[in-house]
Amino acid sequence: MARIAGVNIPTQKRVEIGLTYIHGVGRTKARELCKACGIPAERRVSELSEQEVIGIREAIDRDYTVEGDLRRQVAMNIKRLMDLGCYRGLRHRKGLPVRGQRTHTNARSRKGPARPIAGKKKAV
């Protein structure tokens, strides 16, 4: 099992798909990494040589912000918005959608499960 950026990459998947298990690496970046390291798209992770794994690891360290550093950076950006008290920061603070989505209906993934309101009857 290849371990890159602190993440175990599944061995039976293609390299391009396996790299997406790293936080901060999507399909496009994975494709770019494969091309930069000279790895064919159809190669499986289990077929990689140790040298190719080292090449991928170095390319990620050199060119991309991934895993813990990226999570920390995103958290700091959100904290900065909240400390500023700007509109986006207030929405983060209240746990509401930040990018202008409607909240009258939907938005349940952001607001959490629906809570009953005392004294409100259902319309028949």
VOMARTI-85732 format. One record per atom (N, C-alpha, C): residue number from 1; residue in one letter; z, x, y. Coordinates in steps of 0.2 Angstrom, whole numbers, plus 5000, padded with zeros to 4 digits. Example, Ala and Ser with C-alpha at 12.3 -4.5 7.8 and 13.67 -1.06 7.14 Angstrom:
<recs>
(1, "A", (5039, 5066, 4972))
(1, "A", (5039, 5062, 4978))
(1, "A", (5039, 5066, 4984))
(2, "S", (5035, 5064, 4989))
(2, "S", (5036, 5068, 4995))
(2, "S", (5039, 5064, 5000))
</recs>
This chain:
<recs>
(1, "M", (5000, 5004, 4994))
(1, "M", (5000, 5000, 5000))
(1, "M", (5000, 5004, 5006))
(2, "A", (4995, 5003, 5011))
(2, "A", (4995, 5007, 5017))
(2, "A", (5000, 5005, 5022))
(3, "R", (5003, 5009, 5025))
(3, "R", (5008, 5008, 5030))
(3, "R", (5006, 5010, 5037))
(4, "I", (5004, 5006, 5042))
(4, "I", (5001, 5008, 5048))
(4, "I", (5005, 5004, 5053))
(5, "A", (5007, 5008, 5058))
(5, "A", (5011, 5006, 5064))
(5, "A", (5017, 5002, 5062))
(6, "G", (5020, 5004, 5056))
(6, "G", (5026, 5001, 5054))
(6, "G", (5025, 4994, 5050))
(7, "V", (5019, 4993, 5048))
(7, "V", (5017, 4986, 5045))
(7, "V", (5014, 4988, 5038))
(8, "N", (5016, 4985, 5033))
(8, "N", (5012, 4986, 5026))
(8, "N", (5006, 4982, 5026))
(9, "I", (5000, 4985, 5025))
(9, "I", (4994, 4982, 5025))
(9, "I", (4992, 4979, 5018))
(10, "P", (4991, 4973, 5017))
(10, "P", (4989, 4971, 5010))
(10, "P", (4983, 4975, 5007))
(11, "T", (4984, 4977, 5001))
(11, "T", (4979, 4981, 4998))
(11, "T", (4973, 4978, 4996))
(12, "Q", (4973, 4972, 4994))
(12, "Q", (4967, 4968, 4991))
(12, "Q", (4962, 4966, 4996))
(13, "K", (4964, 4966, 5003))
(13, "K", (4960, 4963, 5008))
(13, "K", (4955, 4968, 5011))
(14, "R", (4950, 4966, 5014))
(14, "R", (4945, 4971, 5017))
(14, "R", (4949, 4974, 5023))
(15, "V", (4947, 4980, 5025))
(15, "V", (4951, 4984, 5030))
(15, "V", (4951, 4980, 5037))
(16, "E", (4945, 4977, 5038))
(16, "E", (4945, 4973, 5045))
(16, "E", (4950, 4968, 5045))
(17, "I", (4951, 4964, 5040))
(17, "I", (4956, 4959, 5039))
(17, "I", (4963, 4961, 5039))
(18, "G", (4964, 4966, 5035))
(18, "G", (4971, 4969, 5034))
(18, "G", (4974, 4972, 5040))
(19, "L", (4970, 4975, 5045))
(19, "L", (4972, 4978, 5051))
(19, "L", (4975, 4972, 5056))
(20, "T", (4972, 4966, 5055))
(20, "T", (4975, 4960, 5059))
(20, "T", (4982, 4959, 5058))
(21, "Y", (4985, 4961, 5052))
(21, "Y", (4992, 4960, 5051))
(21, "Y", (4996, 4964, 5056))
(22, "I", (4994, 4968, 5060))
(22, "I", (4997, 4972, 5065))
(22, "I", (4997, 4968, 5071))
(23, "H", (5003, 4967, 5074))
(23, "H", (5004, 4963, 5080))
(23, "H", (5000, 4967, 5086))
(24, "G", (4995, 4964, 5089))
(24, "G", (4991, 4967, 5094))
(24, "G", (4985, 4969, 5092))
(25, "V", (4983, 4968, 5086))
(25, "V", (4976, 4970, 5083))
(25, "V", (4973, 4964, 5080))
(26, "G", (4968, 4961, 5083))
(26, "G", (4964, 4955, 5081))
(26, "G", (4958, 4958, 5078))
(27, "R", (4953, 4953, 5076))
(27, "R", (4947, 4954, 5073))
(27, "R", (4943, 4959, 5077))
(28, "T", (4942, 4958, 5083))
(28, "T", (4938, 4962, 5087))
(28, "T", (4940, 4970, 5087))
(29, "K", (4947, 4971, 5089))
(29, "K", (4950, 4977, 5089))
(29, "K", (4949, 4981, 5082))
(30, "A", (4950, 4977, 5077))
(30, "A", (4950, 4979, 5070))
(30, "A", (4943, 4982, 5068))
(31, "R", (4938, 4978, 5071))
(31, "R", (4931, 4980, 5070))
(31, "R", (4929, 4986, 5074))
(32, "E", (4932, 4987, 5080))
(32, "E", (4931, 4993, 5084))
(32, "E", (4934, 4999, 5080))
(33, "L", (4940, 4998, 5078))
(33, "L", (4944, 5003, 5074))
(33, "L", (4940, 5006, 5068))
(34, "C", (4937, 5001, 5064))
(34, "C", (4933, 5003, 5058))
(34, "C", (4927, 5007, 5060))
(35, "K", (4924, 5005, 5066))
(35, "K", (4918, 5008, 5068))
(35, "K", (4920, 5015, 5071))
(36, "A", (4925, 5016, 5074))
(36, "A", (4927, 5022, 5077))
(36, "A", (4929, 5027, 5072))
(37, "C", (4932, 5025, 5066))
(37, "C", (4934, 5029, 5061))
(37, "C", (4929, 5030, 5055))
(38, "G", (4923, 5026, 5056))
(38, "G", (4918, 5027, 5052))
(38, "G", (4919, 5024, 5045))
(39, "I", (4923, 5018, 5045))
(39, "I", (4924, 5015, 5038))
(39, "I", (4920, 5009, 5038))
(40, "P", (4916, 5008, 5032))
(40, "P", (4912, 5002, 5031))
(40, "P", (4916, 4996, 5031))
(41, "A", (4913, 4990, 5034))
(41, "A", (4916, 4984, 5034))
(41, "A", (4918, 4981, 5028))
(42, "E", (4914, 4982, 5022))
(42, "E", (4916, 4979, 5016))
(42, "E", (4921, 4983, 5012))
(43, "R", (4923, 4989, 5014))
(43, "R", (4928, 4993, 5010))
(43, "R", (4935, 4989, 5010))
(44, "R", (4939, 4990, 5005))
(44, "R", (4945, 4987, 5004))
(44, "R", (4951, 4992, 5006))
(45, "V", (4956, 4990, 5007))
(45, "V", (4962, 4994, 5009))
(45, "V", (4964, 4999, 5004))
(46, "S", (4964, 4996, 4997))
(46, "S", (4966, 5000, 4992))
(46, "S", (4961, 5006, 4990))
(47, "E", (4955, 5005, 4993))
(47, "E", (4949, 5010, 4992))
(47, "E", (4950, 5016, 4997))
(48, "L", (4954, 5015, 5002))
(48, "L", (4954, 5020, 5008))
(48, "L", (4957, 5026, 5005))
(49, "S", (4955, 5032, 5008))
(49, "S", (4958, 5038, 5006))
(49, "S", (4964, 5040, 5011))
(50, "E", (4968, 5044, 5009))
(50, "E", (4974, 5046, 5014))
(50, "E", (4971, 5048, 5021))
(51, "Q", (4966, 5052, 5021))
(51, "Q", (4963, 5055, 5027))
(51, "Q", (4961, 5049, 5032))
(52, "E", (4958, 5044, 5029))
(52, "E", (4955, 5038, 5033))
(52, "E", (4961, 5034, 5035))
(53, "V", (4966, 5033, 5031))
(53, "V", (4972, 5030, 5034))
(53, "V", (4975, 5033, 5040))
(54, "I", (4976, 5040, 5039))
(54, "I", (4978, 5044, 5044))
(54, "I", (4974, 5043, 5051))
(55, "G", (4967, 5043, 5050))
(55, "G", (4963, 5042, 5055))
(55, "G", (4964, 5036, 5059))
(56, "I", (4965, 5030, 5055))
(56, "I", (4966, 5024, 5058))
(56, "I", (4973, 5024, 5062))
(57, "R", (4978, 5027, 5059))
(57, "R", (4985, 5027, 5062))
(57, "R", (4984, 5031, 5068))
(58, "E", (4981, 5037, 5069))
(58, "E", (4980, 5041, 5075))
(58, "E", (4976, 5037, 5080))
(59, "A", (4971, 5033, 5078))
(59, "A", (4967, 5030, 5083))
(59, "A", (4971, 5024, 5086))
(60, "I", (4975, 5021, 5082))
(60, "I", (4979, 5015, 5085))
(60, "I", (4985, 5018, 5090))
(61, "D", (4988, 5023, 5088))
(61, "D", (4993, 5027, 5092))
(61, "D", (4990, 5029, 5098))
(62, "R", (4984, 5031, 5098))
(62, "R", (4981, 5034, 5104))
(62, "R", (4978, 5029, 5109))
(63, "D", (4975, 5024, 5106))
(63, "D", (4971, 5019, 5110))
(63, "D", (4974, 5012, 5112))
(64, "Y", (4979, 5010, 5108))
(64, "Y", (4982, 5003, 5108))
(64, "Y", (4989, 5003, 5109))
(65, "T", (4991, 4998, 5112))
(65, "T", (4999, 4996, 5112))
(65, "T", (5000, 4991, 5107))
(66, "V", (5004, 4992, 5102))
(66, "V", (5005, 4987, 5096))
(66, "V", (5012, 4987, 5094))
(67, "E", (5013, 4982, 5090))
(67, "E", (5020, 4980, 5087))
(67, "E", (5026, 4980, 5093))
(68, "G", (5031, 4984, 5092))
(68, "G", (5037, 4984, 5096))
(68, "G", (5036, 4985, 5103))
(69, "D", (5031, 4990, 5105))
(69, "D", (5030, 4991, 5112))
(69, "D", (5027, 4985, 5115))
(70, "L", (5022, 4982, 5112))
(70, "L", (5018, 4976, 5114))
(70, "L", (5023, 4970, 5115))
(71, "R", (5027, 4969, 5110))
(71, "R", (5032, 4964, 5111))
(71, "R", (5037, 4965, 5116))
(72, "R", (5039, 4971, 5117))
(72, "R", (5044, 4973, 5123))
(72, "R", (5040, 4972, 5130))
(73, "Q", (5034, 4974, 5130))
(73, "Q", (5030, 4973, 5136))
(73, "Q", (5029, 4966, 5138))
(74, "V", (5027, 4961, 5133))
(74, "V", (5026, 4954, 5134))
(74, "V", (5033, 4951, 5137))
(75, "A", (5038, 4953, 5133))
(75, "A", (5045, 4950, 5135))
(75, "A", (5047, 4952, 5142))
(76, "M", (5046, 4958, 5144))
(76, "M", (5047, 4961, 5151))
(76, "M", (5043, 4957, 5156))
(77, "N", (5037, 4956, 5154))
(77, "N", (5032, 4952, 5159))
(77, "N", (5035, 4945, 5160))
(78, "I", (5037, 4942, 5155))
(78, "I", (5040, 4935, 5155))
(78, "I", (5047, 4935, 5159))
(79, "K", (5051, 4940, 5158))
(79, "K", (5057, 4941, 5161))
(79, "K", (5056, 4942, 5169))
(80, "R", (5051, 4946, 5170))
(80, "R", (5050, 4947, 5177))
(80, "R", (5048, 4940, 5181))
(81, "L", (5044, 4936, 5178))
(81, "L", (5042, 4930, 5181))
(81, "L", (5048, 4925, 5182))
(82, "M", (5052, 4925, 5177))
(82, "M", (5058, 4921, 5177))
(82, "M", (5063, 4924, 5183))
(83, "D", (5063, 4930, 5184))
(83, "D", (5068, 4933, 5189))
(83, "D", (5065, 4932, 5196))
(84, "L", (5058, 4932, 5196))
(84, "L", (5055, 4930, 5203))
(84, "L", (5056, 4923, 5205))
(85, "G", (5057, 4919, 5200))
(85, "G", (5057, 4912, 5201))
(85, "G", (5051, 4908, 5203))
(86, "C", (5045, 4911, 5201))
(86, "C", (5039, 4908, 5203))
(86, "C", (5038, 4902, 5198))
(87, "Y", (5032, 4899, 5199))
(87, "Y", (5031, 4892, 5195))
(87, "Y", (5031, 4894, 5188))
(88, "R", (5027, 4899, 5186))
(88, "R", (5026, 4901, 5179))
(88, "R", (5033, 4903, 5176))
(89, "G", (5037, 4906, 5180))
(89, "G", (5044, 4908, 5178))
(89, "G", (5048, 4902, 5176))
(90, "L", (5048, 4897, 5181))
(90, "L", (5052, 4891, 5180))
(90, "L", (5050, 4888, 5174))
(91, "R", (5044, 4887, 5173))
(91, "R", (5041, 4884, 5167))
(91, "R", (5044, 4887, 5160))
(92, "H", (5044, 4894, 5160))
(92, "H", (5046, 4898, 5155))
(92, "H", (5054, 4896, 5154))
(93, "R", (5057, 4896, 5159))
(93, "R", (5065, 4895, 5159))
(93, "R", (5066, 4888, 5157))
(94, "K", (5062, 4883, 5158))
(94, "K", (5064, 4876, 5156))
(94, "K", (5061, 4875, 5149))
(95, "G", (5057, 4880, 5146))
(95, "G", (5054, 4879, 5140))
(95, "G", (5049, 4874, 5140))
(96, "L", (5045, 4873, 5145))
(96, "L", (5039, 4869, 5146))
(96, "L", (5033, 4873, 5145))
(97, "P", (5027, 4869, 5144))
(97, "P", (5020, 4873, 5144))
(97, "P", (5019, 4876, 5151))
(98, "V", (5017, 4882, 5151))
(98, "V", (5016, 4887, 5157))
(98, "V", (5009, 4886, 5160))
(99, "R", (5004, 4884, 5156))
(99, "R", (4997, 4885, 5158))
(99, "R", (4994, 4878, 5160))
(100, "G", (4998, 4873, 5163))
(100, "G", (4995, 4867, 5165))
(100, "G", (4994, 4862, 5161))
(101, "Q", (4996, 4862, 5154))
(101, "Q", (4995, 4857, 5150))
(101, "Q", (4999, 4851, 5151))
(102, "R", (4997, 4845, 5149))
(102, "R", (5001, 4839, 5150))
(102, "R", (5007, 4839, 5146))
(103, "T", (5012, 4835, 5149))
(103, "T", (5019, 4835, 5145))
(103, "T", (5021, 4828, 5144))
(104, "H", (5017, 4823, 5146))
(104, "H", (5019, 4816, 5145))
(104, "H", (5019, 4814, 5138))
(105, "T", (5013, 4816, 5135))
(105, "T", (5013, 4816, 5128))
(105, "T", (5011, 4823, 5125))
(106, "N", (5012, 4825, 5119))
(106, "N", (5010, 4831, 5116))
(106, "N", (5016, 4836, 5119))
(107, "A", (5014, 4843, 5119))
(107, "A", (5018, 4848, 5121))
(107, "A", (5024, 4849, 5116))
(108, "R", (5024, 4846, 5110))
(108, "R", (5030, 4846, 5106))
(108, "R", (5032, 4853, 5103))
(109, "S", (5027, 4857, 5102))
(109, "S", (5028, 4864, 5100))
(109, "S", (5032, 4868, 5105))
(110, "R", (5031, 4866, 5111))
(110, "R", (5035, 4870, 5117))
(110, "R", (5041, 4867, 5118))
(111, "K", (5042, 4860, 5118))
(111, "K", (5048, 4856, 5120))
(111, "K", (5053, 4855, 5114))
(112, "G", (5050, 4856, 5108))
(112, "G", (5054, 4855, 5102))
(112, "G", (5054, 4848, 5100))
(113, "P", (5058, 4846, 5095))
(113, "P", (5057, 4839, 5092))
(113, "P", (5059, 4834, 5097))
(114, "A", (5057, 4828, 5096))
(114, "A", (5058, 4823, 5101))
(114, "A", (5065, 4821, 5100))
(115, "R", (5069, 4820, 5106))
(115, "R", (5076, 4817, 5106))
(115, "R", (5076, 4810, 5108))
(116, "P", (5080, 4806, 5105))
(116, "P", (5080, 4799, 5108))
(116, "P", (5084, 4799, 5114))
(117, "I", (5082, 4794, 5118))
(117, "I", (5085, 4793, 5125))
(117, "I", (5090, 4787, 5124))
(118, "A", (5096, 4787, 5126))
(118, "A", (5101, 4781, 5126))
(118, "A", (5099, 4776, 5130))
(119, "G", (5099, 4770, 5127))
(119, "G", (5097, 4764, 5131))
(119, "G", (5090, 4762, 5131))
(120, "K", (5086, 4766, 5128))
(120, "K", (5078, 4764, 5129))
(120, "K", (5076, 4761, 5122))
(121, "K", (5074, 4755, 5123))
(121, "K", (5071, 4751, 5117))
(121, "K", (5064, 4752, 5116))
(122, "K", (5062, 4752, 5110))
(122, "K", (5055, 4752, 5108))
(122, "K", (5051, 4746, 5110))
(123, "A", (5045, 4747, 5113))
(123, "A", (5041, 4741, 5115))
(123, "A", (5038, 4738, 5108))
(124, "V", (5038, 4731, 5107))
(124, "V", (5036, 4728, 5101))
(124, "V", (5029, 4725, 5102))
</recs>
